[in-house]
Amino acid sequence: MVIPGLILVLIYHYGPMAGITIAFQKFIPAKGFFDSTWVGLENFRYVMELPDTWQILWNTVYIAVMKIIAGLIIPITISLLINEVGKELIKRGVQTLIYLPHFLSWVILGGILIDLLSPSEGIVNQMLGYLGIEPIYFLGLDAWFPYTLVVSDVWKEFGFSTIVYLAALTSINPTFYEAAIVDGASRWKQTIYITLPGMMPIIILLTTLSLGNVLNAGFDQVFNLYSPQVYESGDIIDTFVYRIGLVDAQYGVATAVGLFKSVVSFFLITISYYLAYRLANYRIF
């Protein structure tokens, strides 16, 4: 049963790693791997000398870290609120509604957000106009674009994360709450001293594992929402690789950037799994 999965992994994950050699070549597709000129680390030097490289790296880390933090705080808060709902029908209904956006692709959501956030006809700016606030170009201003990415990403994914935390809540021994009620603890005290400590192992685990995504700011989302107007604040490593590789046909440079990201991500993932083992007793095997 495992063999078909292993074959797919070897073909689609390990097989393409032969293309890493492109990072050290002035690659020309017509010549292939073997006849393209070997340039060593020249592609890496070229990338480091580009004026936008460090800004792109900063954008990637900044947006990814904000997504990680918001993606932890919001689901935890919502799961605590849902847990306090007494009627099971309402609880299940809310869970279903907040979970639905997870199934929509960013191609669909990108079009929806462009319409909703339009500075002229978007419903968001129309509501701001009723409050006396000037229209805001959320997708066209550097000051607003990164935060628009974070908010829309959390809106799409927090329902999925909430399920994990609600599952963690079910593992808390109900006798703790019964004892707390006998001692006169309020709902707030029960949340602070029973619920949150009971959720802490899964919170620590997901927090540490998320460290591996520091360089993943979300290509699908950014690609469908950004434009040249917001390259300064919204261009990330993945979109940069797309433009410089597929659009400008600088395959060696694009591969060098991708390899750099992969190496850094490998170390971050290694650290995150070590911390998960030390702090939450998480083991892969």
C-alpha positions as CSV (number, residue, x, y, z in Angstrom):
1,M,0.0,0.0,0.0
2,V,2.9,2.3,0.7
3,I,4.7,1.6,-2.6
4,P,2.5,3.8,-4.9
5,G,2.9,6.8,-2.6
6,L,6.7,6.3,-2.4
7,I,6.9,6.1,-6.2
8,L,4.9,9.4,-6.5
9,V,7.2,11.1,-4.0
10,L,10.3,9.9,-5.8
11,I,9.0,11.0,-9.2
12,Y,7.6,14.4,-8.3
13,H,9.7,15.4,-5.3
14,Y,13.1,13.8,-5.6
15,G,13.4,13.5,-9.3
16,P,13.1,17.2,-10.1
17,M,15.9,17.9,-7.6
18,A,18.3,17.2,-10.5
19,G,17.3,20.6,-11.7
20,I,19.2,22.2,-8.8
21,T,22.2,22.3,-11.1
22,I,20.5,25.1,-13.1
23,A,21.3,27.4,-10.1
24,F,25.0,27.1,-11.0
25,Q,24.6,27.4,-14.8
26,K,23.7,30.0,-17.4
27,F,20.9,27.7,-18.3
28,I,19.6,27.7,-21.9
29,P,16.8,25.2,-22.5
30,A,18.0,24.3,-26.0
31,K,21.3,23.2,-24.6
32,G,20.0,21.3,-21.5
33,F,21.7,20.5,-18.3
34,F,24.9,19.1,-19.8
35,D,25.8,21.7,-22.4
36,S,24.8,24.9,-20.5
37,T,27.7,27.1,-19.3
38,W,28.7,26.5,-15.7
39,V,29.0,29.8,-13.8
40,G,29.4,28.6,-10.2
41,L,28.0,31.0,-7.7
42,E,27.5,33.9,-10.2
43,N,23.7,33.6,-10.1
44,F,23.7,33.9,-6.3
45,R,26.0,37.0,-6.5
46,Y,23.8,38.5,-9.1
47,V,20.7,38.1,-6.9
48,M,22.4,39.5,-3.9
49,E,23.4,42.6,-5.8
50,L,19.9,43.4,-7.1
51,P,18.5,46.5,-5.4
52,D,15.2,44.8,-4.6
53,T,16.5,41.6,-3.1
54,W,16.6,42.6,0.5
55,Q,13.2,44.4,0.3
56,I,11.7,41.2,-1.2
57,L,13.2,39.2,1.6
58,W,11.9,41.6,4.2
59,N,8.4,41.6,2.6
60,T,8.3,37.8,2.7
61,V,9.3,37.5,6.4
62,Y,7.2,40.4,7.5
63,I,4.0,39.2,5.8
64,A,4.6,35.5,6.8
65,V,5.3,36.4,10.5
66,M,2.1,38.5,10.6
67,K,0.1,35.6,9.1
68,I,1.6,33.2,11.6
69,I,0.8,35.4,14.6
70,A,-2.7,36.3,13.5
71,G,-3.3,32.7,12.4
72,L,-2.7,31.6,16.0
73,I,-4.5,34.3,17.9
74,I,-7.7,34.5,15.9
75,P,-8.5,30.7,15.8
76,I,-7.7,30.3,19.5
77,T,-10.1,33.2,20.3
78,I,-12.9,31.9,18.0
79,S,-12.6,28.4,19.3
80,L,-12.9,29.6,22.9
81,L,-16.0,31.6,21.9
82,I,-17.6,28.7,20.1
83,N,-16.9,26.5,23.0
84,E,-19.0,28.8,25.2
85,V,-22.1,28.4,22.9
86,G,-24.6,26.3,24.7
87,K,-26.9,25.3,21.7
88,E,-25.3,22.6,19.6
89,L,-27.1,23.6,16.4
90,I,-25.8,27.1,16.6
91,K,-22.3,25.9,17.3
92,R,-22.3,23.5,14.3
93,G,-23.7,26.2,12.1
94,V,-21.0,28.7,13.0
95,Q,-18.3,26.1,12.5
96,T,-19.6,25.3,9.0
97,L,-19.9,28.9,8.0
98,I,-16.3,29.9,9.0
99,Y,-14.9,26.7,7.5
100,L,-16.4,27.2,4.0
101,P,-13.8,29.8,2.7
102,H,-11.0,27.2,3.2
103,F,-12.4,25.3,0.2
104,L,-12.3,28.2,-2.2
105,S,-9.2,28.8,-4.2
106,W,-7.4,32.2,-4.3
107,V,-8.3,32.5,-8.0
108,I,-12.0,32.8,-6.9
109,L,-11.4,34.7,-3.7
110,G,-9.0,37.1,-5.5
111,G,-11.8,38.1,-7.9
112,I,-14.2,38.5,-5.0
113,L,-11.8,40.6,-2.9
114,I,-11.0,42.9,-5.9
115,D,-14.7,43.6,-6.2
116,L,-15.3,44.0,-2.5
117,L,-12.3,46.3,-2.0
118,S,-12.7,48.4,-5.1
119,P,-12.1,52.1,-4.2
120,S,-15.1,53.2,-6.4
121,E,-17.8,50.5,-6.3
122,G,-16.6,48.1,-3.5
123,I,-19.0,47.5,-0.7
124,V,-16.2,48.0,1.9
125,N,-15.4,51.5,0.7
126,Q,-19.1,52.3,0.4
127,M,-19.6,51.5,4.0
128,L,-16.5,53.6,4.9
129,G,-18.1,56.4,2.9
130,Y,-21.2,56.3,5.1
131,L,-19.0,56.8,8.1
132,G,-17.4,59.8,6.5
133,I,-14.1,58.1,5.6
134,E,-12.4,58.6,2.3
135,P,-12.1,55.6,0.0
136,I,-9.0,53.4,0.6
137,Y,-7.2,51.6,-2.2
138,F,-6.5,48.5,-0.2
139,L,-4.9,46.6,-3.1
140,G,-3.1,49.5,-4.7
141,L,-1.3,51.3,-1.8
142,D,1.9,50.0,-0.2
143,A,0.7,51.2,3.2
144,W,-2.4,48.9,3.1
145,F,-1.5,46.0,0.9
146,P,0.4,43.8,3.4
147,Y,-2.3,44.1,6.0
148,T,-5.0,43.3,3.4
149,L,-3.1,40.1,2.6
150,V,-2.9,39.1,6.3
151,V,-6.6,39.9,7.0
152,S,-7.9,38.1,3.9
153,D,-5.6,35.0,4.6
154,V,-6.8,34.8,8.2
155,W,-10.5,35.1,7.0
156,K,-9.9,32.2,4.6
157,E,-8.0,29.8,6.9
158,F,-9.0,30.5,10.5
159,G,-12.0,28.2,10.3
160,F,-9.8,25.2,9.5
161,S,-7.4,26.0,12.4
162,T,-10.4,26.5,14.7
163,I,-11.3,22.8,14.3
164,V,-7.9,21.8,15.6
165,Y,-8.3,23.9,18.8
166,L,-11.9,22.7,19.3
167,A,-10.6,19.1,19.1
168,A,-8.0,20.0,21.8
169,L,-10.8,21.4,24.0
170,T,-12.6,18.0,23.9
171,S,-9.6,16.4,25.5
172,I,-9.8,18.5,28.7
173,N,-11.2,16.5,31.6
174,P,-14.7,17.8,32.4
175,T,-14.2,17.1,36.1
176,F,-11.8,20.1,36.2
177,Y,-14.7,22.4,35.4
178,E,-17.0,20.7,37.9
179,A,-14.5,21.2,40.6
180,A,-14.0,24.8,39.6
181,I,-17.7,25.5,39.7
182,V,-17.9,24.0,43.2
183,D,-15.1,26.4,44.2
184,G,-17.0,29.3,42.8
185,A,-14.9,30.0,39.7
186,S,-16.5,32.2,37.0
187,R,-16.5,31.3,33.3
188,W,-13.6,33.7,32.8
189,K,-11.6,32.1,35.6
190,Q,-12.3,28.6,34.2
191,T,-11.0,29.8,30.8
192,I,-7.8,31.3,32.2
193,Y,-6.9,28.5,34.6
194,I,-8.4,25.3,32.9
195,T,-9.2,25.8,29.2
196,L,-6.0,27.7,28.1
197,P,-3.6,25.5,30.1
198,G,-5.4,22.4,28.6
199,M,-4.9,23.8,25.1
200,M,-1.3,24.9,25.7
201,P,0.4,21.7,24.3
202,I,-1.4,22.0,21.0
203,I,-0.8,25.8,20.9
204,I,3.0,25.3,21.5
205,L,3.1,22.5,18.9
206,L,1.4,24.5,16.1
207,T,3.4,27.6,17.0
208,T,6.8,25.8,16.7
209,L,5.8,23.9,13.6
210,S,4.7,27.2,11.9
211,L,8.4,28.4,12.1
212,G,9.0,26.4,8.9
213,N,6.6,28.7,7.0
214,V,8.5,32.0,7.7
215,L,9.6,32.2,4.1
216,N,6.2,31.1,2.7
217,A,4.0,34.2,2.5
218,G,1.5,32.6,0.2
219,F,2.2,32.7,-3.6
220,D,-1.3,31.9,-4.7
221,Q,-2.8,34.8,-2.7
222,V,-0.2,37.4,-3.5
223,F,-0.1,36.5,-7.2
224,N,-3.8,36.9,-7.6
225,L,-4.0,40.2,-5.6
226,Y,-0.8,42.2,-6.2
227,S,0.1,44.5,-9.1
228,P,3.2,46.6,-10.0
229,Q,1.8,49.4,-7.8
230,V,2.5,47.4,-4.7
231,Y,5.7,45.5,-5.6
232,E,7.5,47.5,-3.0
233,S,5.4,46.1,-0.1
234,G,3.9,43.0,-1.6
235,D,6.5,41.3,-3.8
236,I,7.7,38.1,-2.1
237,I,10.3,35.5,-2.9
238,D,7.9,33.2,-4.7
239,T,6.4,35.9,-7.0
240,F,9.9,37.2,-7.6
241,V,11.0,33.7,-8.7
242,Y,7.9,33.5,-11.0
243,R,8.7,36.8,-12.7
244,I,12.4,36.4,-13.1
245,G,12.2,32.8,-14.1
246,L,9.1,32.3,-16.2
247,V,8.5,35.9,-17.4
248,D,12.1,37.1,-17.9
249,A,13.4,33.6,-18.7
250,Q,16.4,33.9,-16.3
251,Y,16.2,30.3,-15.2
252,G,19.5,30.1,-13.5
253,V,18.8,33.1,-11.3
254,A,15.3,32.0,-10.5
255,T,16.6,28.5,-9.5
256,A,19.3,30.1,-7.3
257,V,16.7,32.1,-5.4
258,G,14.5,29.0,-5.0
259,L,17.5,27.0,-3.8
260,F,18.4,29.7,-1.3
261,K,14.8,29.7,0.0
262,S,14.8,25.9,0.3
263,V,18.0,25.7,2.3
264,V,16.8,28.4,4.7
265,S,13.4,26.7,5.0
266,F,15.1,23.3,5.7
267,F,17.0,24.7,8.7
268,L,13.9,26.5,10.0
269,I,11.8,23.3,9.7
270,T,14.6,21.3,11.5
271,I,14.6,23.9,14.3
272,S,10.8,23.9,14.5
273,Y,10.6,20.1,14.8
274,Y,13.3,20.1,17.5
275,L,11.4,22.7,19.5
276,A,8.2,20.8,19.0
277,Y,9.9,17.7,20.4
278,R,11.4,19.6,23.4
279,L,8.4,21.7,24.2
280,A,5.4,19.6,23.3
281,N,6.9,16.1,23.1
282,Y,6.0,15.9,19.4
283,R,7.6,13.1,17.5
284,I,7.4,12.3,13.7
285,F,7.6,8.5,14.3
